[in-house]
Amino acid sequence: MGNAVRKQSANLSIRSDLLCRARQQNINLSQTLENSLEQILKARDREEWQKENQKAIDAANLYVECHGLWSDGLRQF
């Protein structure tokens, strides 16, 4: 089975007009919320990683700017 994640119920509030339209279009609210949350969390994880690693990224970019890449003399294009 492997990656099975347990589902958990959650109470939430949603605008009635949105709920009505979603139901009319047979949109799975649970799946839609999961997908949206996953995207938001991934974006925040990327932002956090970027912040945590910015000094190293800047240092690497500065090194390449000053010294070039180790493969610069090997490129055929």
LUMNUMI-190256 format. One record per residue: residue in three letters; x, y, z of N, C-alpha, C in turn. Coordinates in Angstrom, 1 decimal, decimal comma. Layout:
! residues N
+-----+--------+--------+--------+--------+--------+--------+--------+--------+--------+
!  aa !   n.px !   n.py !   n.pz !  ca.px !  ca.py !  ca.pz !   c.px !   c.py !   c.pz !
+-----+--------+--------+--------+--------+--------+--------+--------+--------+--------+
! ala !      X !      Y !      Z !      X !      Y !      Z !      X !      Y !      Z !
...
+-----+--------+--------+--------+--------+--------+--------+--------+--------+--------+
! end
This chain:
! residues 77
+-----+--------+--------+--------+--------+--------+--------+--------+--------+--------+
!  aa !   n.px !   n.py !   n.pz !  ca.px !  ca.py !  ca.pz !   c.px !   c.py !   c.pz !
+-----+--------+--------+--------+--------+--------+--------+--------+--------+--------+
! met !    0,8 !   -1,2 !    0,0 !    0,0 !    0,0 !    0,0 !    0,9 !    1,3 !    0,0 !
! gly !    1,8 !    1,4 !    0,9 !    2,8 !    2,4 !    0,8 !    2,4 !    3,8 !    1,4 !
! asn !    2,0 !    4,7 !    0,5 !    1,8 !    6,1 !    0,8 !    0,4 !    6,5 !    1,3 !
! ala !   -0,4 !    5,6 !    1,8 !   -1,7 !    5,9 !    2,2 !   -1,7 !    6,9 !    3,4 !
! val !   -2,4 !    8,0 !    3,3 !   -2,5 !    9,0 !    4,3 !   -3,9 !    9,0 !    4,9 !
! arg !   -4,0 !    9,0 !    6,2 !   -5,3 !    9,0 !    6,8 !   -6,0 !   10,3 !    6,6 !
! lys !   -7,3 !   10,2 !    6,3 !   -8,1 !   11,4 !    6,1 !   -8,7 !   11,8 !    7,5 !
! gln !   -8,9 !   13,1 !    7,6 !   -9,5 !   13,6 !    8,9 !  -10,6 !   14,6 !    8,5 !
! ser !  -11,7 !   14,5 !    9,2 !  -12,8 !   15,4 !    9,0 !  -12,4 !   16,8 !    9,6 !
! ala !  -12,9 !   17,8 !    8,9 !  -12,6 !   19,2 !    9,3 !  -13,9 !   20,0 !    9,1 !
! asn !  -14,3 !   20,8 !   10,1 !  -15,4 !   21,7 !    9,9 !  -14,8 !   23,0 !    9,4 !
! leu !  -15,5 !   23,6 !    8,4 !  -15,1 !   24,9 !    7,9 !  -16,3 !   25,6 !    7,3 !
! ser !  -16,1 !   26,9 !    7,1 !  -17,2 !   27,7 !    6,6 !  -16,7 !   28,2 !    5,2 !
! ile !  -17,7 !   28,3 !    4,3 !  -17,5 !   28,7 !    3,0 !  -18,7 !   29,6 !    2,5 !
! arg !  -18,4 !   30,6 !    1,7 !  -19,5 !   31,5 !    1,2 !  -20,5 !   30,6 !    0,5 !
! ser !  -21,8 !   30,9 !    0,8 !  -22,9 !   30,1 !    0,3 !  -22,9 !   30,2 !   -1,3 !
! asp !  -22,6 !   31,3 !   -1,9 !  -22,7 !   31,4 !   -3,3 !  -21,6 !   30,5 !   -4,0 !
! leu !  -20,5 !   30,4 !   -3,4 !  -19,4 !   29,5 !   -3,9 !  -19,8 !   28,0 !   -3,7 !
! leu !  -20,4 !   27,7 !   -2,6 !  -20,8 !   26,4 !   -2,3 !  -21,9 !   25,9 !   -3,3 !
! cys !  -22,8 !   26,8 !   -3,5 !  -23,9 !   26,5 !   -4,4 !  -23,4 !   26,2 !   -5,9 !
! arg !  -22,5 !   27,1 !   -6,3 !  -21,9 !   26,9 !   -7,7 !  -21,1 !   25,7 !   -7,8 !
! ala !  -20,3 !   25,4 !   -6,7 !  -19,5 !   24,2 !   -6,7 !  -20,3 !   22,9 !   -6,8 !
! arg !  -21,4 !   22,9 !   -6,0 !  -22,3 !   21,8 !   -6,0 !  -23,0 !   21,6 !   -7,4 !
! gln !  -23,3 !   22,7 !   -8,0 !  -24,0 !   22,7 !   -9,3 !  -23,0 !   22,1 !  -10,4 !
! gln !  -21,7 !   22,3 !  -10,2 !  -20,8 !   21,8 !  -11,2 !  -20,1 !   20,6 !  -10,7 !
! asn !  -20,6 !   19,9 !   -9,7 !  -20,1 !   18,6 !   -9,2 !  -18,6 !   18,7 !   -8,8 !
! ile !  -18,2 !   19,8 !   -8,2 !  -16,8 !   19,9 !   -7,8 !  -16,7 !   19,2 !   -6,4 !
! asn !  -15,7 !   18,4 !   -6,3 !  -15,4 !   17,7 !   -5,1 !  -14,6 !   18,7 !   -4,2 !
! leu !  -15,3 !   19,2 !   -3,2 !  -14,7 !   20,2 !   -2,3 !  -13,5 !   19,7 !   -1,5 !
! ser !  -13,6 !   18,5 !   -1,0 !  -12,5 !   17,9 !   -0,3 !  -11,2 !   17,9 !   -1,1 !
! gln !  -11,3 !   17,3 !   -2,3 !  -10,2 !   17,2 !   -3,2 !   -9,7 !   18,6 !   -3,7 !
! thr !  -10,6 !   19,5 !   -3,9 !  -10,2 !   20,8 !   -4,3 !   -9,4 !   21,5 !   -3,2 !
! leu !   -9,9 !   21,4 !   -2,0 !   -9,2 !   22,0 !   -0,8 !   -7,8 !   21,3 !   -0,7 !
! glu !   -7,8 !   20,0 !   -0,7 !   -6,5 !   19,3 !   -0,6 !   -5,5 !   19,8 !   -1,7 !
! asn !   -5,9 !   19,9 !   -2,9 !   -5,1 !   20,3 !   -4,0 !   -4,6 !   21,7 !   -3,8 !
! ser !   -5,5 !   22,6 !   -3,4 !   -5,1 !   24,0 !   -3,2 !   -4,1 !   24,1 !   -2,0 !
! leu !   -4,4 !   23,4 !   -0,9 !   -3,5 !   23,5 !    0,3 !   -2,1 !   22,9 !   -0,1 !
! glu !   -2,1 !   21,8 !   -0,9 !   -0,8 !   21,3 !   -1,3 !    0,0 !   22,3 !   -2,0 !
! gln !   -0,6 !   23,0 !   -3,0 !    0,1 !   24,0 !   -3,8 !    0,6 !   25,1 !   -2,9 !
! ile !   -0,3 !   25,6 !   -2,0 !    0,1 !   26,7 !   -1,1 !    1,3 !   26,3 !   -0,2 !
! leu !    1,2 !   25,1 !    0,4 !    2,2 !   24,6 !    1,3 !    3,5 !   24,4 !    0,5 !
! lys !    3,5 !   23,9 !   -0,7 !    4,7 !   23,7 !   -1,5 !    5,4 !   25,0 !   -1,8 !
! ala !    4,5 !   26,0 !   -2,1 !    5,1 !   27,4 !   -2,4 !    5,7 !   28,0 !   -1,1 !
! arg !    5,1 !   27,8 !    0,0 !    5,6 !   28,3 !    1,3 !    6,9 !   27,6 !    1,6 !
! asp !    7,0 !   26,2 !    1,4 !    8,2 !   25,5 !    1,6 !    9,3 !   26,0 !    0,8 !
! arg !    9,0 !   26,3 !   -0,5 !   10,0 !   26,8 !   -1,4 !   10,6 !   28,2 !   -0,9 !
! glu !    9,6 !   29,0 !   -0,5 !   10,0 !   30,3 !    0,0 !   10,9 !   30,2 !    1,2 !
! glu !   10,5 !   29,3 !    2,2 !   11,3 !   29,1 !    3,4 !   12,7 !   28,6 !    3,0 !
! trp !   12,7 !   27,6 !    2,1 !   14,0 !   27,0 !    1,7 !   14,9 !   28,1 !    1,1 !
! gln !   14,3 !   29,0 !    0,3 !   15,0 !   30,1 !   -0,3 !   15,6 !   31,0 !    0,7 !
! lys !   14,8 !   31,4 !    1,7 !   15,2 !   32,3 !    2,8 !   16,4 !   31,6 !    3,6 !
! glu !   16,2 !   30,3 !    3,9 !   17,2 !   29,6 !    4,7 !   18,5 !   29,5 !    4,0 !
! asn !   18,5 !   29,4 !    2,7 !   19,7 !   29,1 !    1,9 !   20,2 !   30,3 !    1,1 !
! gln !   19,6 !   31,5 !    1,3 !   19,9 !   32,6 !    0,4 !   21,4 !   33,0 !    0,5 !
! lys !   22,0 !   32,9 !    1,7 !   23,4 !   33,3 !    1,8 !   24,3 !   32,3 !    1,0 !
! ala !   24,0 !   31,0 !    1,1 !   24,8 !   30,1 !    0,3 !   24,5 !   30,3 !   -1,2 !
! ile !   23,3 !   30,6 !   -1,6 !   23,0 !   30,8 !   -3,0 !   23,8 !   32,0 !   -3,5 !
! asp !   23,8 !   33,1 !   -2,7 !   24,5 !   34,3 !   -3,1 !   26,0 !   34,1 !   -3,2 !
! ala !   26,5 !   33,3 !   -2,2 !   28,0 !   33,0 !   -2,2 !   28,3 !   32,2 !   -3,5 !
! ala !   27,5 !   31,2 !   -3,8 !   27,7 !   30,4 !   -5,0 !   27,7 !   31,2 !   -6,3 !
! asn !   26,7 !   32,1 !   -6,4 !   26,6 !   33,0 !   -7,5 !   27,8 !   33,9 !   -7,6 !
! leu !   28,2 !   34,4 !   -6,5 !   29,4 !   35,3 !   -6,5 !   30,6 !   34,6 !   -7,0 !
! tyr !   30,8 !   33,4 !   -6,5 !   32,0 !   32,5 !   -6,9 !   31,9 !   32,3 !   -8,4 !
! val !   30,8 !   31,9 !   -8,9 !   30,7 !   31,7 !  -10,4 !   30,9 !   33,0 !  -11,1 !
! glu !   30,4 !   34,1 !  -10,6 !   30,6 !   35,4 !  -11,3 !   32,1 !   35,8 !  -11,3 !
! cys !   32,8 !   35,5 !  -10,3 !   34,3 !   35,8 !  -10,2 !   35,2 !   34,8 !  -10,9 !
! his !   34,8 !   33,5 !  -10,8 !   35,7 !   32,5 !  -11,2 !   35,2 !   31,7 !  -12,4 !
! gly !   33,9 !   31,8 !  -12,8 !   33,3 !   31,0 !  -13,8 !   33,0 !   29,6 !  -13,3 !
! leu !   32,5 !   28,9 !  -14,3 !   32,1 !   27,5 !  -14,0 !   33,3 !   26,6 !  -14,3 !
! trp !   33,4 !   25,5 !  -13,6 !   34,5 !   24,5 !  -13,8 !   34,5 !   24,0 !  -15,3 !
! ser !   33,3 !   24,0 !  -15,9 !   33,2 !   23,4 !  -17,2 !   33,3 !   24,5 !  -18,3 !
! asp !   33,6 !   25,7 !  -18,0 !   33,6 !   26,8 !  -19,0 !   34,5 !   26,4 !  -20,2 !
! gly !   35,7 !   25,8 !  -20,0 !   36,6 !   25,5 !  -21,0 !   36,3 !   24,3 !  -21,8 !
! leu !   35,3 !   23,5 !  -21,3 !   34,9 !   22,3 !  -22,0 !   33,7 !   22,4 !  -22,9 !
! arg !   33,0 !   23,5 !  -22,8 !   31,8 !   23,7 !  -23,6 !   32,1 !   23,8 !  -25,1 !
! gln !   31,2 !   23,1 !  -25,9 !   31,4 !   23,1 !  -27,3 !   30,4 !   24,1 !  -28,0 !
! phe !   29,7 !   24,9 !  -27,2 !   28,7 !   25,8 !  -27,8 !   29,0 !   27,2 !  -27,4 !
+-----+--------+--------+--------+--------+--------+--------+--------+--------+--------+
! end
